[in-house]
């Protein structure tokens, strides 16, 4: 799920030279849920995480709600 006109860096040849390794700490329940979803989709957990992150960073931002800043029209 790359940005328009881009190819994910982890695909193709020479993969290890074109990706950045990062580490995160996951709670065991989240790690297990990621593994289950990845298996359901037939991909590795790493691939599932990359796809999910691409989706998160490429979807439009949600508008910020402003609470209490409205006019009642009266």
N, C-alpha and C positions, 0 to 999 in steps of 0.2 A: 504494500500500500504506500508506495512512494509518492512524493509530491509530483504534480503533473510534469511529465517529461524527464523524470528521474527514475533510475533503477536502484532498488535497494542495494546497498554496498555489500551485503553478505551473499549475494547471488553471483554466479559466474565463476571464472577462474581466479586464482590468486587470492582467494577469500581472506586468508589470515592476515595479509598485508593491508587489506582495505577496510578493516573493521576495528573499532575500539572496544577493548574489553573493559567491562565494568562489573562491580560486585554490589549486591544489595543484600540486606538481611530481610528474610521473610519469616513470618510466623509459620509454624508447621501446618496449620490448617490452610493457609493461603497457598503454600507450596504444594500441598496435596490437591487442592482445587485446581491449580494451574496444570498439574500433571494429568488430572482426569480430563479436563477440557481439551488439552493437547491430544491426548489419546483418542478422544471422541472425534476430533477433527483429522486424525491421522498424521499429525506433525509432531516434531519434537517440542519439548517444553520451551526451549530457547526460541524456536521459530514462532510459537504461539505468543510468547512475550513480545518479540519484535513486531509482529503483526498488530498486536493490541496497542503497543506504544505508538506505532505509525498512525493508527486510527485516532488515537487521542490527540496527537499533535497536529493532525491535518484537518480535523473537523473544525467548523467555525466556532468561534468563542461564543458563549452564551452571554446575553446582555446582563449587566449588573442590575439588580433590583434596587430601587431606592425606596426605602420604607419611610412612610410618613410625609413624603414630599409630593402631595397631590392637592388638587383644588376640588372642592366639593361643588363648585359652580353656584354657590349661594352668595 
